[in-house]
Amino acid sequence: MSQVAQESPQYYLGIDGDQTGPYSEADIIEKIQSQTIPEDALVWHEGLSAWTAIQAIPAFASALGGGGGLDVPPPPAAVQAAQPPAASPSMPGGVSALPSPDEETYESHQPEAPASDRAARPVRATAASGLDVNATSTFAGPGQKVETVFKGKEAVFSRPAFITTRLGMTVLFISFFGTLAFGLFYWRAKFSAVQESIVKSTKQGLRVRITRAQQVRQALSELIIKPKETLPRLEKIVEEDPTDAPGTEALEAAIEYYRRNRRYVDAGNLLMKAKKPLKAADFYLYDPPNYQRAETALFAAYEGTKDGEIRFDSLVRNINLLLGPLNSAESREKAGGRIQLLAREFPNRAHPFGYYLKSTEEKLRIMFERLSFHFTEGITNLLEADFPDITLAGTPDVKLEKNNRGKYRVVATYSGDVLLGRDRLKNISLTFWAVTDRWYLVDTNLTSERRRWALSQKRKILNDVITPGAMLDFLESIHLNRFPKISLHESLTK
């Protein structure tokens, strides 16, 4: 009684399976008076062992017009103490909604109150409890046995296995065909973009070709009238692409114009731009020839093809120009490298440049044999100029002499009869040395006076000997001066 006086209990209402609250005693009386609470409502507050009909509460029975509270027996001993309803997250300050009778099981849906607030929860009213058996309350605490509204198969509605399988297969097929459709759409879009790009490029290329063809037609119509303006336009078309139809037509028209007007170098230059060096070389060699450009074009023709015959012929012609019309120390050195290249690439092919592949000693022998007559002429000229009273009955013997230090000089000797004035002298010997193509008498038994004079000259030029390389250059220079149109490797009797 002291607790009631100190604090009014908080009530929870259970109406048609729904629970609400907490309410004060005055709130419930007010609801009864306003007829918002039916007579079969259940009520519970802390201290009650179970949900109790509202008529059983004396404080509310008078408001309902009853004659005092009903004595509701406590729940069976197996039923644990009930607990107050747990607070609902959806109703601040309220209690959980009463479970619906058609739920599968009661315990799987019954909210559990905190352990500190646990009290006895009411169970469903039964005839044995003395409560209204039509009441719909199914509250029960944890561990309490729940009497379900439905029993057996009616309590749990299971999903047949074939429905689950069909649902999974349906989802799988939808995913598969969705992915397939997306992939087809993506690749179709990509293919369409690529196809559009190809068509666009083709159309652009066609427009370019049409434009180039029109430019060629226009240039050809103006070539005779305005060649200075037209030829650069044709050359530009050739430089852009000499291989297509407009480029080929422009090239042929320009070359024909240059040929008719004897502008062979211009024709060769345009052919070089068109990557036709072999034809360019032919134009460079027209009269008047441009050997330097022709040599460049021929070597470009050698480098620009893989055809063995063209490479061989181009390289041979190139070497002939270097050793012939372009003959100089620099060109001969370049020719030597090209000849080595020719020998390496075509080791079994005959060519006329064997002289350049020989050693220095062999070249000296070959060159001196060709030029021995030159030195004999020199001796004859010397005798006629410096010794007009001496006449040789024979011809001096000219040879290339190598001393013990490996250096060379040209020596001429004579042994035989000599006419001195009107006298004929027998067994006369004469020795001459050549220094830079000039002859000196260095020994003789013609007279004692002549011998002393000869020996004095010998002492002056005793050290005038030269190395093999210098001697070869000396002989080759004589050859080039005497025979400027004949290469070193060519025969003088050609």
C-alpha positions as CSV (number, residue, x, y, z in Angstrom):
1,M,0.0,0.0,0.0
2,S,2.9,2.3,0.8
3,Q,4.3,1.8,-2.7
4,V,1.0,2.6,-4.4
5,A,0.7,5.7,-2.3
6,Q,4.1,6.8,-3.3
7,E,3.9,6.1,-7.0
8,S,1.0,5.3,-9.3
9,P,1.7,2.2,-11.5
10,Q,2.1,2.5,-15.3
11,Y,-0.4,0.5,-17.2
12,Y,-0.2,-1.3,-20.6
13,L,-3.3,-2.1,-22.6
14,G,-3.8,-5.1,-24.9
15,I,-6.6,-4.5,-27.4
16,D,-7.3,-6.9,-30.2
17,G,-3.8,-8.2,-30.2
18,D,-2.1,-4.7,-30.0
19,Q,-0.4,-3.4,-26.9
20,T,-0.1,0.2,-26.1
21,G,1.1,2.2,-23.1
22,P,2.3,3.0,-20.6
23,Y,-0.6,5.0,-19.3
24,S,-1.5,6.4,-15.9
25,E,-4.6,5.3,-14.1
26,A,-6.3,8.6,-14.9
27,D,-5.5,8.2,-18.6
28,I,-7.2,4.8,-18.7
29,I,-10.2,6.0,-16.8
30,E,-10.5,8.9,-19.3
31,K,-10.3,6.4,-22.2
32,I,-13.0,4.2,-20.6
33,Q,-15.2,7.2,-20.1
34,S,-14.7,8.3,-23.7
35,Q,-15.5,4.6,-24.8
36,T,-12.2,4.1,-26.6
37,I,-11.4,1.0,-24.6
38,P,-13.5,-2.1,-25.1
39,E,-14.7,-4.1,-22.2
40,D,-12.6,-7.1,-23.3
41,A,-9.3,-5.2,-23.2
42,L,-6.5,-6.6,-21.2
43,V,-4.3,-4.6,-18.8
44,W,-0.9,-5.2,-17.2
45,H,1.4,-3.3,-14.8
46,E,4.5,-4.2,-12.9
47,G,3.6,-6.5,-10.1
48,L,0.9,-8.4,-12.0
49,S,1.9,-12.0,-12.9
50,A,-0.1,-12.0,-16.2
51,W,-2.3,-9.9,-18.4
52,T,-5.6,-9.3,-16.7
53,A,-9.0,-8.4,-17.9
54,I,-9.6,-4.7,-17.4
55,Q,-12.8,-5.5,-15.4
56,A,-10.6,-7.4,-12.9
57,I,-8.9,-4.1,-11.9
58,P,-11.0,-2.5,-9.2
59,A,-10.0,1.0,-10.2
60,F,-11.3,0.5,-13.7
61,A,-14.3,-1.8,-12.9
62,S,-16.3,1.0,-11.4
63,A,-15.6,3.2,-14.5
64,L,-16.9,0.3,-16.7
65,G,-19.9,-0.1,-14.5
66,G,-18.8,-3.4,-13.0
67,G,-19.1,-4.6,-9.5
68,G,-15.5,-5.1,-8.4
69,G,-12.4,-6.9,-9.8
70,L,-12.2,-10.4,-10.9
71,D,-9.8,-12.7,-9.3
72,V,-7.5,-13.9,-12.1
73,P,-5.5,-17.0,-11.1
74,P,-1.8,-16.9,-11.5
75,P,-0.3,-18.7,-14.5
76,P,0.7,-22.3,-14.3
77,A,3.8,-23.1,-12.3
78,A,5.7,-24.0,-15.4
79,V,5.2,-20.5,-16.8
80,Q,8.0,-18.2,-15.7
81,A,7.3,-14.7,-14.4
82,A,6.1,-12.4,-17.1
83,Q,8.0,-9.3,-18.0
84,P,6.7,-5.9,-19.0
85,P,6.5,-5.3,-22.7
86,A,9.7,-4.1,-24.4
87,A,9.8,-0.6,-25.7
88,S,9.1,-0.3,-29.4
89,P,11.6,1.7,-31.5
90,S,8.7,3.0,-33.6
91,M,6.8,4.4,-30.6
92,P,8.9,6.3,-28.1
93,G,7.8,5.6,-24.7
94,G,5.4,2.9,-25.9
95,V,5.5,-0.9,-25.9
96,S,5.9,-3.5,-28.6
97,A,2.9,-4.3,-30.8
98,L,1.1,-7.5,-30.0
99,P,2.1,-10.3,-32.4
100,S,-0.4,-11.2,-35.1
101,P,-2.0,-14.6,-34.8
102,D,-1.0,-15.6,-38.3
103,E,2.8,-15.3,-37.7
104,E,4.7,-18.5,-38.3
105,T,5.9,-18.9,-34.7
106,Y,5.6,-16.8,-31.7
107,E,9.0,-17.0,-30.2
108,S,10.8,-15.9,-33.4
109,H,8.9,-12.6,-33.3
110,Q,8.5,-11.9,-29.6
111,P,10.6,-8.9,-28.5
112,E,12.7,-9.5,-25.4
113,A,12.8,-6.8,-22.7
114,P,16.0,-6.0,-20.9
115,A,17.0,-8.4,-18.1
116,S,16.7,-5.7,-15.5
117,D,13.1,-5.1,-16.3
118,R,11.9,-8.7,-16.6
119,A,8.7,-9.6,-14.9
120,A,6.0,-12.1,-15.5
121,R,4.4,-11.8,-18.9
122,P,0.8,-12.9,-19.5
123,V,0.0,-15.9,-21.6
124,R,-2.8,-16.4,-23.9
125,A,-6.1,-16.6,-22.1
126,T,-7.6,-20.1,-21.9
127,A,-10.7,-21.6,-20.4
128,A,-8.6,-23.1,-17.6
129,S,-7.3,-19.7,-16.6
130,G,-10.8,-18.3,-16.1
131,L,-10.2,-15.6,-18.6
132,D,-12.1,-14.8,-21.7
133,V,-11.2,-17.6,-24.1
134,N,-11.9,-15.3,-27.1
135,A,-9.1,-13.0,-26.1
136,T,-6.3,-12.8,-28.7
137,S,-3.4,-12.1,-26.5
138,T,-0.4,-14.5,-27.0
139,F,2.2,-12.8,-24.9
140,A,4.7,-15.1,-23.3
141,G,8.1,-14.6,-21.6
142,P,11.4,-16.3,-22.7
143,G,11.3,-20.0,-22.2
144,Q,7.4,-20.1,-21.9
145,K,5.5,-22.6,-24.0
146,V,3.5,-20.8,-26.7
147,E,0.2,-22.1,-27.9
148,T,0.1,-21.1,-31.6
149,V,-3.1,-20.1,-33.2
150,F,-2.5,-22.5,-36.1
151,K,-1.1,-26.0,-35.8
152,G,0.8,-28.4,-38.1
153,K,1.3,-27.3,-41.7
154,E,-0.9,-24.3,-41.2
155,A,1.7,-22.8,-38.8
156,V,4.6,-22.6,-41.3
157,F,4.1,-21.8,-45.0
158,S,7.2,-23.4,-46.6
159,R,8.3,-22.5,-50.1
160,P,8.4,-25.6,-52.4
161,A,11.9,-26.5,-53.7
162,F,11.0,-26.2,-57.4
163,I,9.9,-22.6,-56.8
164,T,13.4,-21.8,-55.3
165,T,15.1,-23.6,-58.2
166,R,13.0,-21.9,-60.8
167,L,13.6,-18.5,-59.2
168,G,17.4,-19.0,-59.2
169,M,17.4,-20.2,-62.8
170,T,15.3,-17.2,-63.7
171,V,17.8,-14.8,-62.1
172,L,20.7,-16.7,-63.8
173,F,19.1,-16.5,-67.2
174,I,18.2,-12.9,-66.8
175,S,21.8,-12.1,-65.8
176,F,23.3,-14.2,-68.7
177,F,21.1,-12.7,-71.4
178,G,21.5,-9.2,-69.9
179,T,25.3,-9.5,-70.1
180,L,25.1,-11.0,-73.6
181,A,22.9,-8.2,-74.8
182,F,25.2,-5.5,-73.3
183,G,28.2,-7.1,-74.9
184,L,26.5,-7.3,-78.3
185,F,25.4,-3.7,-78.0
186,Y,28.9,-2.6,-77.0
187,W,30.7,-4.4,-79.8
188,R,28.1,-3.3,-82.3
189,A,28.6,0.3,-81.3
190,K,32.4,-0.2,-81.5
191,F,32.2,-1.8,-84.9
192,S,30.0,0.9,-86.2
193,A,32.4,3.5,-85.0
194,V,35.4,1.7,-86.7
195,Q,33.4,1.2,-89.8
196,E,32.4,4.9,-89.9
197,S,36.0,5.9,-89.4
198,I,37.1,3.6,-92.3
199,V,34.4,5.0,-94.6
200,K,35.3,8.5,-93.6
201,S,39.0,7.9,-94.3
202,T,38.2,6.3,-97.6
203,K,36.1,9.2,-98.6
204,Q,38.8,11.6,-97.6
205,G,41.4,9.7,-99.6
206,L,39.1,9.6,-102.6
207,R,38.7,13.4,-102.3
208,V,42.4,13.8,-102.1
209,R,43.0,11.6,-105.2
210,I,40.3,13.5,-107.1
211,T,41.8,16.8,-106.1
212,R,45.4,15.6,-107.1
213,A,44.0,14.4,-110.4
214,Q,42.3,17.7,-111.0
215,Q,45.5,19.5,-110.2
216,V,47.4,17.5,-112.7
217,R,44.8,18.1,-115.4
218,Q,44.9,21.8,-114.7
219,A,48.7,21.9,-114.7
220,L,49.0,20.0,-117.9
221,S,46.7,22.4,-119.6
222,E,48.9,25.3,-118.5
223,L,52.3,23.7,-118.9
224,I,53.1,25.1,-122.4
225,I,51.7,28.5,-121.6
226,K,53.1,29.1,-118.1
227,P,55.9,26.5,-117.5
228,K,57.6,28.5,-114.7
229,E,54.4,28.4,-112.7
230,T,53.2,25.0,-113.7
231,L,56.4,22.9,-113.2
232,P,56.7,23.6,-109.5
233,R,53.1,22.5,-109.1
234,L,53.8,19.3,-110.9
235,E,57.0,18.7,-108.8
236,K,55.0,19.2,-105.6
237,I,52.5,16.6,-106.7
238,V,55.3,14.2,-107.4
239,E,57.0,14.9,-104.0
240,E,53.7,14.2,-102.2
241,D,53.3,10.7,-103.8
242,P,55.1,9.6,-106.9
243,T,53.5,6.2,-106.9
244,D,49.8,6.9,-107.4
245,A,48.2,7.7,-110.8
246,P,48.3,11.5,-110.4
247,G,51.9,11.4,-109.2
248,T,53.0,9.2,-112.0
249,E,51.3,11.3,-114.6
250,A,52.8,14.5,-113.2
251,L,56.3,12.9,-113.1
252,E,56.1,11.8,-116.8
253,A,54.8,15.1,-117.9
254,A,57.5,17.1,-116.2
255,I,60.3,14.7,-117.3
256,E,59.2,14.9,-120.9
257,Y,59.2,18.7,-120.7
258,Y,62.7,18.8,-119.3
259,R,64.0,16.3,-121.9
260,R,62.6,18.3,-124.8
261,N,64.2,21.4,-123.4
262,R,67.5,19.7,-122.7
263,R,67.2,20.4,-119.0
264,Y,68.7,17.1,-118.0
265,V,69.9,18.0,-114.6
266,D,66.4,19.2,-113.6
267,A,65.0,16.0,-114.9
268,G,67.5,14.0,-112.8
269,N,66.8,16.0,-109.7
270,L,63.0,15.3,-110.0
271,L,63.7,11.6,-110.6
272,M,65.8,11.6,-107.4
273,K,62.8,13.1,-105.5
274,A,60.6,10.4,-107.0
275,K,63.0,7.7,-105.7
276,K,64.2,6.6,-109.2
277,P,68.0,7.1,-108.9
278,L,68.9,4.8,-111.8
279,K,66.9,6.8,-114.3
280,A,68.2,10.0,-112.7
281,A,71.8,8.9,-113.3
282,D,71.1,8.4,-117.0
283,F,69.8,12.0,-117.3
284,Y,72.8,13.3,-115.3
285,L,75.1,11.7,-117.9
286,Y,73.5,13.3,-120.9
287,D,75.5,15.9,-122.6
288,P,76.7,18.0,-120.9
289,P,77.2,15.4,-118.2
290,N,77.2,16.0,-114.5
291,Y,79.4,13.3,-113.2
292,Q,79.2,14.2,-109.5
293,R,75.4,14.0,-109.5
294,A,75.5,10.8,-111.6
295,E,77.9,9.2,-109.1
296,T,75.6,10.0,-106.2
297,A,72.6,8.7,-108.1
298,L,74.3,5.4,-109.0
299,F,75.3,4.7,-105.4
300,A,71.8,5.5,-104.3
301,A,70.5,3.0,-106.8
302,Y,72.8,0.4,-105.4
303,E,71.6,1.1,-101.8
304,G,68.0,1.3,-102.8
305,T,67.4,-2.1,-104.2
306,K,67.8,-5.8,-103.3
307,D,68.1,-6.9,-106.9
308,G,71.6,-8.4,-107.3
309,E,72.0,-7.5,-110.9
310,I,71.0,-3.9,-110.4
311,R,73.2,-3.6,-107.3
312,F,76.2,-5.0,-109.2
313,D,75.8,-2.8,-112.3
314,S,75.1,0.3,-110.3
315,L,78.2,-0.2,-108.2
316,V,80.4,-0.9,-111.2
317,R,79.2,2.2,-113.0
318,N,79.7,4.2,-109.8
319,I,83.3,3.0,-109.5
320,N,84.0,3.8,-113.1
321,L,82.9,7.4,-112.6
322,L,85.1,7.7,-109.5
323,L,88.2,6.4,-111.3
324,G,87.5,8.0,-114.6
325,P,85.8,11.4,-115.1
326,L,86.0,12.2,-111.4
327,N,89.5,11.0,-111.0
328,S,91.2,12.6,-108.0
329,A,93.0,11.5,-104.9
330,E,89.7,11.8,-103.0
331,S,87.6,10.0,-105.6
332,R,90.3,7.2,-106.0
333,E,90.2,6.7,-102.2
334,K,86.4,6.5,-102.3
335,A,86.6,4.1,-105.3
336,G,89.0,1.8,-103.3
337,G,86.4,1.4,-100.6
338,R,83.6,0.7,-103.2
339,I,85.8,-1.9,-104.9
340,Q,86.4,-3.6,-101.6
341,L,82.6,-3.6,-101.1
342,L,82.1,-5.0,-104.6
343,A,84.6,-7.8,-104.0
344,R,82.9,-8.8,-100.7
345,E,79.4,-8.8,-102.0
346,F,80.1,-10.4,-105.4
347,P,83.3,-12.5,-104.8
348,N,82.7,-14.7,-107.8
349,R,81.7,-12.0,-110.3
350,A,84.3,-10.8,-112.8
351,H,85.0,-7.1,-112.8
352,P,87.8,-4.9,-114.2
353,F,89.0,-3.4,-110.9
354,G,91.5,-6.2,-110.0
355,Y,94.4,-3.7,-110.0
356,Y,93.0,-1.9,-107.0
357,L,92.8,-5.1,-105.0
358,K,96.5,-5.9,-105.4
359,S,99.3,-5.1,-102.9
360,T,101.4,-2.0,-103.3
361,E,104.4,-4.0,-104.6
362,E,102.2,-5.6,-107.3
363,K,100.8,-2.2,-108.2
364,L,104.3,-0.7,-108.5
365,R,105.3,-3.5,-110.9
366,I,102.2,-3.2,-113.0
367,M,102.4,0.6,-113.2
368,F,106.1,0.7,-114.0
369,E,105.7,-1.8,-116.8
370,R,103.1,0.4,-118.4
371,L,105.2,3.6,-118.0
372,S,108.7,2.3,-118.8
373,F,108.5,3.9,-122.2
374,H,107.9,7.2,-120.5
375,F,111.2,7.0,-118.7
376,T,113.0,5.9,-121.9
377,E,111.7,9.0,-123.6
378,G,113.1,11.0,-120.7
379,I,116.6,9.6,-121.2
380,T,116.5,10.3,-124.9
381,N,115.4,13.9,-124.3
382,L,118.1,14.4,-121.7
383,L,120.8,13.2,-124.1
384,E,119.6,15.4,-126.9
385,A,119.4,18.5,-124.6
386,D,122.5,18.1,-122.4
387,F,124.7,15.8,-124.4
388,P,124.2,16.7,-128.1
389,D,127.6,15.3,-129.1
390,I,126.7,11.8,-127.7
391,T,124.6,9.3,-129.6
392,L,123.7,5.9,-128.2
393,A,123.8,3.0,-130.6
394,G,121.0,1.2,-128.6
395,T,118.3,2.0,-126.0
396,P,118.9,2.4,-122.2
397,D,117.5,-0.2,-119.9
398,V,115.0,1.4,-117.4
399,K,114.1,-0.3,-114.2
400,L,112.6,0.4,-110.7
401,E,115.3,-0.2,-108.1
402,K,114.8,-0.9,-104.4
403,N,117.6,-0.2,-102.0
404,N,118.4,-2.1,-98.8
405,R,116.2,0.2,-96.8
406,G,113.1,-0.7,-98.9
407,K,112.9,2.6,-100.8
408,Y,112.7,3.1,-104.5
409,R,114.2,5.1,-107.3
410,V,114.1,4.8,-111.1
411,V,117.4,3.9,-112.7
412,A,118.4,3.8,-116.4
413,T,121.6,2.1,-117.6
414,Y,123.3,1.7,-120.9
415,S,126.1,-0.5,-122.0
416,G,127.3,-0.5,-125.7
417,D,128.7,1.6,-128.5
418,V,128.4,5.4,-128.4
419,L,129.0,7.8,-131.2
420,L,131.0,10.8,-129.9
421,G,131.2,13.2,-132.7
422,R,132.6,11.2,-135.6
423,D,134.2,8.7,-133.3
424,R,132.6,5.4,-132.4
425,L,133.4,4.3,-128.8
426,K,132.9,0.7,-127.8
427,N,131.8,-0.7,-124.4
428,I,130.7,2.6,-123.0
429,S,128.6,2.5,-119.8
430,L,126.1,5.2,-118.7
431,T,124.0,5.3,-115.5
432,F,121.1,7.7,-114.9
433,W,118.9,8.3,-111.8
434,A,115.5,9.9,-112.0
435,V,114.4,12.4,-109.3
436,T,110.9,13.8,-109.6
437,D,110.8,12.9,-113.3
438,R,114.2,14.6,-114.0
439,W,117.2,12.6,-115.0
440,Y,120.8,12.9,-113.8
441,L,124.0,11.2,-115.1
442,V,125.6,9.6,-112.0
443,D,128.3,7.4,-113.5
444,T,130.0,6.8,-116.9
445,N,133.3,5.6,-118.4
446,L,133.0,7.8,-121.4
447,T,135.8,10.1,-120.2
448,S,137.5,10.7,-116.9
449,E,136.2,14.3,-116.9
450,R,132.7,13.1,-117.6
451,R,133.0,10.5,-114.8
452,R,134.1,13.0,-112.2
453,W,131.2,15.3,-113.1
454,A,128.7,12.4,-112.9
455,L,130.0,11.3,-109.5
456,S,129.6,14.7,-108.1
457,Q,125.9,14.7,-109.1
458,K,125.5,11.3,-107.6
459,R,126.6,12.5,-104.2
460,K,124.0,15.3,-104.4
461,I,121.0,13.0,-105.0
462,L,122.2,10.0,-103.2
463,N,119.4,10.2,-100.6
464,D,116.7,11.1,-103.0
465,V,114.8,7.8,-102.7
466,I,111.1,7.5,-101.8
467,T,108.8,5.0,-100.0
468,P,106.8,2.4,-101.9
469,G,103.6,4.4,-101.4
470,A,105.1,7.7,-102.5
471,M,106.6,5.9,-105.6
472,L,103.2,4.4,-106.4
473,D,101.6,7.9,-106.2
474,F,104.4,9.2,-108.4
475,L,103.8,6.6,-111.1
476,E,100.0,6.9,-110.9
477,S,100.2,10.6,-111.3
478,I,102.4,10.2,-114.4
479,H,99.8,7.7,-115.8
480,L,96.9,10.2,-115.1
481,N,98.8,13.0,-116.8
482,R,99.8,11.0,-119.8
483,F,96.4,9.2,-120.1
484,P,93.7,11.3,-118.4
485,K,90.9,9.3,-120.1
486,I,92.2,5.9,-119.2
487,S,91.8,4.6,-115.7
488,L,94.6,3.0,-113.8
489,H,93.0,-0.4,-114.1
490,E,92.5,-0.1,-117.9
491,S,94.9,-1.3,-120.5
492,L,96.7,1.3,-122.5
493,T,96.0,-0.6,-125.7
494,K,92.2,-0.5,-125.1
